[in-house]
């Protein structure tokens, strides 16, 4: 590991994990991976956290196979090199969304089905926590999507308890921005698989990403101000707190 990584991003991740009480001794954490750079970065970063943690916990990668024709071998090899087992949950989500339902706006249904498949697999593997690779840009984009399309001031939470599943959902990278993870993916040659989704790059989230990029490029304190605003408003807690939801 590059010793500069600690100052660059690892300290922020560790502080986030401690601040929100995300990981405890003996936890078995299912890492939701997709082959994208963010989830591959999650694999790499949590493997570093595990190596230096003061207590033992285990990692289990879970990939939800949407039903596309994809080669997962690079990701399988990478997980093996990190000593993290990879389980592939096969589904027909792509067929359901695009052929059977023929959704005009497929992202919402697709996300719901993927979440359900991931959480089901995590339970069957004996995991008590699920970690996602959502980063700070994702949180800001979700905030703006809620603002523009539903009139709500809200975004996803760092640590949530899924009461229907009995699982804790954590987002250890929530204080790290997308640029950092992209740079890490290049430097460490993390496996990034091609996304075959026909609507990739054409979503409302992409539009929100452009808005976020505009603000961040003009105002260097934008990301830190966002975190401060989330905490002052109570959308995110200032200290360890677990939001509870019945959503899967």
N, C-alpha and C positions, 0 to 999 in steps of 0.2 A: 504493500500500500504506500502511495505517495504520502510522506509526512505532512505535506501541506493540505491534504484532504481534510484533516481535522478542523482547521480554521476555515476552510472553504465551504464545507457543507456538513461534515459529520457532527460537529459540535451542536449545530442547529437541530439536527435530527435527534441527537441524544437529549437535548434540553426539551424538545417537544415530547419525547417519550416519557421523560420524568415528569414534566409539567402536567400532562394529562393522564398520568398513570396508565400508560398503554400496555406495558408488558410486565408480568410478574414471574416469579420463580415457578418453574414447572409448566408454564404455558406451552401449548402446542398451537402454533400460528399457521393458518393457511394463507399463503401469499397468492393473491389473485394475479395471474400472469396472462398476457395475451400475445406476447411476441413484440409488443411495442417498446419504444425506448424507456418510457416511464416505468413500466412494470419490470423491465430488465434492470433498470437502475435500482428499483426496490429490492430485487434479489441481491444485487451486489452490496448495497448499503446495509441491509439487515444482516447479511453474512458478516460484515465488519462489526456491527453492533454486537452480534452474538459472540464473536471471537473475543471481545473485550468486556463483556458484561460481567458483573460481580456475582451473578447467579445463572444457573442453567435454564435454558428454554429451547424448544425445538422448532424447526421451520419445515413446512411442507408446501411445496409449490402446487398450485392447482390451475390447470388451463381448461377453459370451457371451449371445446371444439364446436364451432358454430355449424359445421357441416360443409364448409368450403373445402376445396381441394388445396391443402396447405402442407408444406414440408416442415414438421416440427423438430427435425433432427438437430439443427443448430441450438435450439433452446434446450433440448434434452441433454446434449453434450455439455452445455454451459452449466446447467443445474447439477449434473454429475460432478463436474469439476469443483463446484462449490460445496459439494457434499449435502445437497438439498434434494430430497426425492421429489419427483414430478409425477403427478397424477393427471391424466387427460380424461376429462368428462365429456363423452361424446353426446351430442344433441343434434336436433334437426331445426334449430332456431332459424337459420337462414331460410330454409324452405318454408317454415311457418310464416315468417314475416313477409318474405318477398313473393312466394308462389301461392300459398294458401290464402293468407289474409290480404296480400297485395296492398300493403300499407302505403299511403301517400306520404305520410310522415313517420317513417319506420323507427326512428331512434328511441322513442319512449318505450314502445313495446319490446324492442330488442334489448334495451337496457334492463327492463323488468325481468325478462326471461333469463338473461345471463346472470342477474343477481340471484334468482331463484336456484339456478343450476349450480352456481358457485357455493351458495350457502348449504345446499343439500349435500354436495360433495364434501364440504368441510365437516359437516356433522358425521357423515359416514366414515370419515377418516379419523374421527376422534379429536378433532380440533375444537378448542374453546374460543379462539379468536380468528378473525379474518382481517388481513392487512391489504389495503388497496394502495395503488401508486399515485393517487390524486395529489397534485402539488398546488402551490400557491396560486398559479395562474388559473388552474381549474376552479379553485374556490372563488376567485374574483369573477371569472366568466359566468359561473353559476349564479352569483349574486346579481349580475347585470341581466341574465336571462330571466330570473325571477322578477326583477324590477320592471323590465320592458314588457314581458308577456303575461305576467300574472298580477302585477302591482304589489308584490310582496318584497320586503326587505329581509332577505334570508339567503343562506347558503348551507352547504352540508357541514356537519360538525366534525371536530377532530376525533371524538370518541363517543360511540353510540352503542347502547345495548338493544339487541333485537329480541324482544321478549317472546315472540312467536317461535323463534329458532333456538333461543337460549345461547346466542352467540354475541360476542363483543366485536364490534366493527371499529378498526383503528386506521388512521391515516398518518403514518409517521413522517411523510414528506410534505406535510401541509404548510410548513414554513419555508420550503425551498422553492425557488422559482424555476420555470421551465428552461430558461437559458442555462442555468447551472447543470440541470440533468442532461440537456443536449450535449453540453461540453464534456460531461463525464462519460456519456455514451461513446463519444468519439475517442477520447483518451484511452478508455479501457476496452475499446472495440467490443462493446456489448452486443449481443445478438439482437438484431432488429429484423423482424419478418415483414414481408410485404402484406399490406392490408387489402384484401380482395373485395371489401364492401363496396357496392356500386354507388353509394352516396357519400363515401369518404371524401372529406374536403369540401362538401357542398352543404354543410349544415349551419343552423343558426349559431351553434357554438363557435364555428369558424368566424362568423361575423363579430361575435362578442370578443373573440381573441384579437381581432384587429382593433377594436375599441381599447382593450386593455393595453395592447402594444403602444397605441398612440399616447395614452396617459403616462405609461411607464417611461417612454422615451422623452417626454417633455418634463416630467417631474421625477427626479431620482429617488425621492422619498415615498413614492406612490405605494409600493408594496408594504413598507413598514407602517404607513398611515392606514392602510387597509386593515392590517392586523390589529392596530390600536383601536380603530373604529369598531371592529367586530367585538373586541373585548369590552369597550366602554358601553356599547349598546346591549351587551348581554347575549348577543348571538353566539359568541364563543366565550367560555369561561376564562377568568384570569388565573385559575388554578384547577387542580384535578377535579373534574366533574364529568359524570357520565349521563348523557341524554338517553332517554328511553323511548323506544318507538315500537309499535306493533308491526311496522313494515318489514317485509322480507328483503 
